Amino acid sequence: MVLDTATLRIAFALMALALGLLFYFSAYRTTRSPYSGWWCLALVFFLSGSAAFLLDGTPHQWWANPLGNVLLVHGGVAVWAGARSLRSMPPPRWAFNGIPLATLVASAVDNPATNVWAGGPVFLAGMSFSIGLASRELWQLEPGYSRVRIPMAAVAAGVSVFYLGRLVAFLLDGQAGSTFVTIFGSEVTTLVTMVMLVVASFSMAALSSEQQTQALRMAATRDDLTGLLNRKAFLDLASEQLAHPPVAKPSGVLILADLDHFKAVNDTYGHAAGDEVLQAFAGACRDTVRSTDLAGRYGGEEFVLFIPGGTADSAERIADAISLRLAQASKADGPQMPTVSYGITTYDAGTAGLEALIASADAALYTAKSLGRNRTARSDRTF
């Protein structure tokens, strides 16, 4: 029995529907992870796009084929958005709207009533581009994610390369050419996509559960207001690094920071404005320190930074950069950002514990405040 394109598309649509329902009830309703939500949406787009293509060769082809192209490309973009959600990054608006819009325009102006492959090059390029970006996002995930991301990234890369091959064959051989029809035709593509989707489905649930685990871990270690490490998480991580310093960076610095006259901000502008100031300072810290450094909210308007490999001089430069970024965050219709006082202390491989280190930085911070605030003071000891 020969399976024609319509039969394969019906089979693909039914499989997408089954996977979508299965994934919705087994993954999304259980974890509520953004990743599983995006995949459910992608499956809806794939299902709808395949259904639209069933109107090929009918009087409705003029609108059904462009719609099918747009829906499938939207599915590819949703796969990319899901991959980006694993790194807590939203999809760029230009991609989510622009790629399908470009596909729609290209399909609409290419005689869709008579041309089955109206807008074909743009459609194929959009699929290859969006799914290729999804593969790139999965490869860039930190090692903390499950190894299941690797086969998922490989599957996405394979689909992207396949659509790129379709595009090249379409441009060089034409839609009726033997290479395009035999190797990259609709029947072959539907079969390949079905196999890839089944393989990918085994990784979806694992990545969704991992995303939920990461979110719970983040909630347990992060300060709700600022997004920096909370006090307990900072103390645990800094103590661990002091006890087992990396060979390349056995010394470093700890910076204790306190927002000057912060109570006046709350009293003058209200607590909402105070929260805005704390968030602005946290953002200045994130934009200044390295990803390998530790930044935490120590309590109230007091923050702490742990900089492996840093020196007292580099710590002063970091403090100056944070204060500059904070000052630049002031808005004409918002509270004036306060100045900041910093206490700096250094440590080396012989440092006994974090408590003495923080006490040293706190003494230096007291010195900075007693000298008039809005300045940095160094401890006279190395711990």
C-alpha positions as CSV (number, residue, x, y, z in Angstrom):
1,M,0.0,0.0,0.0
2,V,1.3,3.4,-0.9
3,L,0.8,6.2,1.6
4,D,0.0,9.5,-0.1
5,T,0.7,12.9,1.3
6,A,-2.9,13.4,2.6
7,T,-2.8,10.1,4.5
8,L,0.6,10.9,6.1
9,R,-0.6,14.4,7.1
10,I,-3.7,12.9,8.7
11,A,-1.4,10.4,10.6
12,F,0.9,13.3,11.6
13,A,-2.0,15.4,12.8
14,L,-3.4,12.5,14.9
15,M,0.0,11.8,16.4
16,A,0.5,15.5,17.2
17,L,-2.9,15.5,18.8
18,A,-2.1,12.4,20.9
19,L,1.3,13.7,21.9
20,G,-0.2,17.1,22.8
21,L,-2.9,15.6,25.0
22,L,-0.4,13.2,26.6
23,F,2.1,15.9,27.2
24,Y,-0.5,18.3,28.5
25,F,-1.9,15.9,31.1
26,S,1.4,14.2,32.1
27,A,3.8,17.2,32.0
28,Y,2.2,20.6,31.8
29,R,-0.6,20.0,34.3
30,T,1.9,18.4,36.7
31,T,4.8,20.8,36.5
32,R,3.2,24.0,35.0
33,S,6.7,24.6,33.6
34,P,6.9,27.2,30.8
35,Y,8.8,24.7,28.7
36,S,6.0,22.2,28.7
37,G,3.5,25.0,28.0
38,W,5.5,26.1,24.9
39,W,5.7,22.5,23.6
40,C,2.0,22.0,24.0
41,L,1.5,25.2,22.0
42,A,4.0,24.0,19.4
43,L,2.0,20.7,19.0
44,V,-1.2,22.7,18.5
45,F,0.4,24.7,15.8
46,F,1.8,21.6,14.1
47,L,-1.6,19.9,14.3
48,S,-3.4,22.9,12.9
49,G,-0.9,23.4,10.1
50,S,-1.1,19.8,9.0
51,A,-5.0,20.1,9.0
52,A,-4.8,23.2,6.8
53,F,-2.7,21.4,4.2
54,L,-5.4,18.8,3.8
55,L,-7.2,21.4,1.7
56,D,-4.5,21.2,-1.0
57,G,-6.1,20.9,-4.4
58,T,-9.4,22.3,-3.3
59,P,-10.9,25.8,-3.9
60,H,-9.8,26.7,-0.4
61,Q,-6.1,26.2,-1.2
62,W,-5.6,29.9,-1.7
63,W,-6.0,30.6,2.0
64,A,-5.3,27.1,3.5
65,N,-1.8,26.7,2.3
66,P,-0.5,30.1,3.4
67,L,-2.3,29.5,6.8
68,G,-0.6,26.1,7.0
69,N,2.8,27.6,6.3
70,V,2.3,30.2,9.0
71,L,1.0,27.7,11.6
72,L,4.0,25.4,11.1
73,V,6.5,28.2,11.3
74,H,4.7,29.4,14.5
75,G,5.2,25.8,15.8
76,G,9.0,26.1,15.1
77,V,9.1,29.4,16.9
78,A,7.3,27.9,19.8
79,V,9.9,25.2,20.0
80,W,12.6,27.9,20.1
81,A,10.6,29.8,22.8
82,G,10.4,26.7,24.9
83,A,14.1,26.1,24.7
84,R,14.7,29.8,25.7
85,S,12.4,29.3,28.7
86,L,14.8,26.8,30.1
87,R,17.2,29.7,30.6
88,S,14.4,32.0,31.8
89,M,14.5,34.1,28.6
90,P,11.4,35.1,26.8
91,P,11.2,34.8,23.0
92,P,12.1,37.9,21.1
93,R,9.0,39.6,19.9
94,W,10.4,40.2,16.5
95,A,10.9,36.5,16.1
96,F,7.5,35.3,17.4
97,N,5.7,37.8,15.2
98,G,8.1,38.6,12.4
99,I,9.0,35.2,11.1
100,P,5.4,34.0,10.7
101,L,4.4,37.4,9.3
102,A,7.2,37.2,6.7
103,T,6.0,33.7,5.8
104,L,2.4,34.9,5.4
105,V,3.4,37.7,3.1
106,A,5.6,35.5,1.0
107,S,2.9,32.9,0.7
108,A,0.1,35.4,0.0
109,V,1.9,37.1,-3.0
110,D,3.1,33.9,-4.6
111,N,-0.2,32.8,-6.3
112,P,-1.4,30.4,-3.6
113,A,-4.6,29.6,-5.5
114,T,-2.5,27.8,-8.2
115,N,0.9,27.4,-6.6
116,V,1.0,24.6,-4.0
117,W,4.4,25.8,-2.9
118,A,3.5,29.5,-2.5
119,G,6.1,31.1,-0.3
120,G,8.1,27.9,-0.1
121,P,11.6,29.4,0.3
122,V,10.6,31.7,3.1
123,F,8.6,28.9,4.8
124,L,11.5,26.5,4.6
125,A,14.0,29.1,5.8
126,G,11.7,30.0,8.7
127,M,11.5,26.4,9.8
128,S,15.2,25.8,9.6
129,F,16.1,29.1,11.3
130,S,13.7,28.8,14.2
131,I,14.3,25.1,15.0
132,G,18.1,25.6,14.5
133,L,17.9,28.4,17.2
134,A,16.1,26.0,19.5
135,S,19.0,23.5,19.1
136,R,21.4,26.3,19.9
137,E,19.6,27.2,23.1
138,L,19.6,23.6,24.2
139,W,23.3,23.2,23.6
140,Q,23.9,26.4,25.7
141,L,22.1,25.1,28.8
142,E,24.3,24.9,31.8
143,P,25.5,21.4,32.8
144,G,23.1,21.5,35.8
145,Y,20.4,20.4,33.4
146,S,19.8,16.8,32.7
147,R,21.8,15.1,30.0
148,V,18.5,14.6,28.2
149,R,19.0,18.1,26.7
150,I,21.7,16.6,24.5
151,P,19.5,14.2,22.4
152,M,16.8,17.0,22.3
153,A,19.4,19.4,20.9
154,A,20.6,16.8,18.4
155,V,17.0,16.1,17.2
156,A,16.4,19.8,16.8
157,A,19.6,20.2,14.9
158,G,18.7,17.3,12.6
159,V,15.3,18.8,11.8
160,S,16.9,22.2,11.1
161,V,19.5,20.7,8.8
162,F,16.8,18.7,7.0
163,Y,14.8,21.9,6.3
164,L,17.9,23.7,5.2
165,G,18.5,20.8,2.7
166,R,14.9,21.2,1.5
167,L,15.5,24.9,1.0
168,V,18.7,24.3,-1.0
169,A,17.1,21.6,-3.1
170,F,14.0,23.8,-3.7
171,L,16.1,26.7,-4.9
172,L,18.5,24.6,-7.1
173,D,16.2,21.9,-8.3
174,G,12.7,23.5,-8.2
175,Q,9.6,22.1,-6.5
176,A,9.1,19.5,-9.3
177,G,12.8,18.5,-9.5
178,S,13.7,14.8,-8.9
179,T,16.0,15.6,-5.9
180,F,13.5,17.7,-4.1
181,V,10.6,15.4,-4.7
182,T,12.5,12.2,-3.9
183,I,14.6,13.2,-1.0
184,F,12.8,16.3,0.4
185,G,9.2,15.9,-0.7
186,S,6.2,16.2,1.5
187,E,5.8,12.5,2.1
188,V,9.5,12.1,3.2
189,T,9.3,15.3,5.3
190,T,6.1,14.1,7.1
191,L,7.7,10.8,7.9
192,V,10.9,12.3,9.1
193,T,9.1,14.9,11.3
194,M,6.9,12.2,12.8
195,V,10.0,10.1,13.8
196,M,11.8,13.2,15.2
197,L,8.7,14.3,17.1
198,V,8.4,10.9,18.7
199,V,12.0,10.8,19.7
200,A,11.8,14.4,21.1
201,S,8.7,13.5,23.1
202,F,10.8,11.3,25.4
203,S,13.0,14.3,26.3
204,M,10.2,16.8,26.8
205,A,8.8,15.4,30.1
206,A,12.3,15.1,31.6
207,L,13.2,18.7,30.7
208,S,9.9,20.0,32.0
209,S,10.5,18.2,35.4
210,E,14.0,19.6,35.4
211,Q,12.8,23.1,34.8
212,Q,10.4,22.8,37.7
213,T,13.2,21.5,39.9
214,Q,15.4,24.4,38.9
215,A,12.6,26.8,39.7
216,L,12.0,25.3,43.1
217,R,15.7,25.4,43.8
218,M,15.9,29.0,42.7
219,A,12.9,30.0,44.9
220,A,14.7,28.3,47.9
221,T,17.9,30.2,47.4
222,R,16.8,33.6,46.1
223,D,15.6,36.7,47.8
224,D,12.0,37.3,46.7
225,L,12.4,41.0,46.2
226,T,15.8,41.4,44.6
227,G,16.5,38.0,43.0
228,L,19.9,37.9,44.5
229,L,21.0,35.0,46.8
230,N,19.2,35.1,50.1
231,R,21.3,35.2,53.3
232,K,21.3,31.5,54.0
233,A,22.2,30.5,50.4
234,F,25.0,33.1,50.3
235,L,26.5,32.0,53.6
236,D,26.3,28.3,52.5
237,L,27.9,28.9,49.1
238,A,30.6,31.3,50.4
239,S,31.5,29.0,53.3
240,E,31.9,26.1,50.8
241,Q,34.1,28.2,48.6
242,L,36.2,29.3,51.5
243,A,36.6,25.7,52.7
244,H,37.5,24.4,49.2
245,P,38.9,27.4,47.2
246,P,39.8,26.8,43.6
247,V,43.5,26.2,43.0
248,A,43.7,29.1,40.5
249,K,41.9,31.5,42.9
250,P,42.8,30.7,46.5
251,S,42.3,34.3,47.6
252,G,39.7,37.0,47.0
253,V,37.6,39.7,48.6
254,L,34.3,40.1,50.4
255,I,32.4,43.4,50.1
256,L,29.7,44.4,52.5
257,A,27.4,47.2,51.1
258,D,24.8,49.4,52.9
259,L,22.5,51.9,51.2
260,D,23.0,55.3,52.9
261,H,19.9,56.9,54.6
262,F,17.6,54.2,53.2
263,K,15.0,54.9,55.9
264,A,14.6,58.4,54.4
265,V,13.6,56.8,51.1
266,N,10.8,54.8,52.7
267,D,9.7,57.8,54.8
268,T,9.6,60.2,51.9
269,Y,8.4,58.1,49.0
270,G,6.9,55.1,50.6
271,H,7.9,51.4,50.9
272,A,7.1,50.7,47.2
273,A,9.8,53.2,46.3
274,G,12.1,51.6,48.8
275,D,11.6,48.2,47.1
276,E,12.3,49.9,43.8
277,V,15.6,51.2,45.1
278,L,16.6,47.7,46.5
279,Q,15.8,46.2,43.1
280,A,17.9,48.8,41.3
281,F,20.9,48.1,43.5
282,A,20.5,44.4,43.0
283,G,20.4,45.0,39.2
284,A,23.5,47.2,39.5
285,C,25.3,44.3,41.3
286,R,24.2,41.7,38.7
287,D,25.4,44.0,35.8
288,T,28.8,44.5,37.5
289,V,30.0,41.3,39.0
290,R,30.9,38.1,37.1
291,S,28.6,35.1,36.9
292,T,31.1,33.2,39.1
293,D,30.9,35.8,41.9
294,L,28.3,35.5,44.7
295,A,25.9,38.4,45.3
296,G,23.4,38.3,48.1
297,R,21.0,40.4,50.2
298,Y,22.4,40.1,53.7
299,G,19.4,41.8,55.3
300,G,17.3,44.9,54.9
301,E,19.3,47.4,52.8
302,E,22.6,45.5,53.4
303,F,24.1,43.4,50.6
304,V,27.2,41.2,50.4
305,L,29.5,40.3,47.5
306,F,32.0,37.4,47.5
307,I,34.7,37.9,44.7
308,P,37.1,34.9,44.3
309,G,40.4,36.1,42.8
310,G,39.6,39.7,43.6
311,T,41.9,42.2,45.3
312,A,41.2,45.2,47.4
313,D,41.9,47.5,44.4
314,S,39.6,45.5,42.1
315,A,36.9,45.5,44.9
316,E,37.0,49.3,45.0
317,R,36.5,49.5,41.2
318,I,33.6,47.1,41.5
319,A,32.0,49.2,44.3
320,D,32.5,52.4,42.2
321,A,30.9,50.7,39.1
322,I,27.9,49.5,41.2
323,S,27.4,53.0,42.6
324,L,27.6,54.6,39.2
325,R,25.0,52.2,37.8
326,L,22.7,52.8,40.7
327,A,22.9,56.6,40.3
328,Q,22.1,56.1,36.6
329,A,18.9,54.2,37.5
330,S,17.4,57.4,39.0
331,K,14.2,58.5,37.2
332,A,12.7,62.0,37.0
333,D,9.4,60.6,38.3
334,G,10.8,58.2,40.8
335,P,12.9,58.3,44.0
336,Q,16.4,59.6,44.0
337,M,18.8,56.7,44.3
338,P,20.8,56.8,47.6
339,T,24.5,56.7,47.8
340,V,26.2,53.5,49.1
341,S,28.9,52.8,51.7
342,Y,31.2,49.7,51.3
343,G,33.4,47.7,53.6
344,I,36.1,45.6,52.0
345,T,38.1,42.7,53.4
346,T,40.4,40.2,51.7
347,Y,40.9,36.5,52.3
348,D,43.5,33.9,51.3
349,A,43.9,30.1,51.4
350,G,44.5,30.2,55.2
351,T,41.2,32.0,56.1
352,A,39.5,30.1,58.8
353,G,35.9,30.9,58.4
354,L,33.3,33.2,56.9
355,E,32.1,34.7,60.2
356,A,35.4,36.4,60.9
357,L,35.5,37.6,57.3
358,I,32.1,39.2,57.5
359,A,33.0,40.8,60.8
360,S,36.1,42.3,59.2
361,A,34.1,43.7,56.3
362,D,31.4,45.0,58.8
363,A,34.1,46.9,60.7
364,A,35.4,48.5,57.5
365,L,31.8,49.4,56.6
366,Y,31.4,51.1,59.9
367,T,34.5,53.1,59.2
368,A,33.1,54.2,55.8
369,K,29.9,55.4,57.5
370,S,31.8,57.2,60.3
371,L,33.8,59.1,57.7
372,G,30.7,60.5,56.1
373,R,29.2,57.6,54.0
374,N,29.2,57.4,50.2
375,R,32.7,55.9,50.2
376,T,34.7,52.6,50.4
377,A,36.8,51.6,53.3
378,R,39.2,48.7,53.6
379,S,39.9,46.4,56.5
380,D,43.4,46.6,57.7
381,R,43.6,42.8,58.0
382,T,43.6,39.8,55.7
383,F,41.7,36.8,57.0
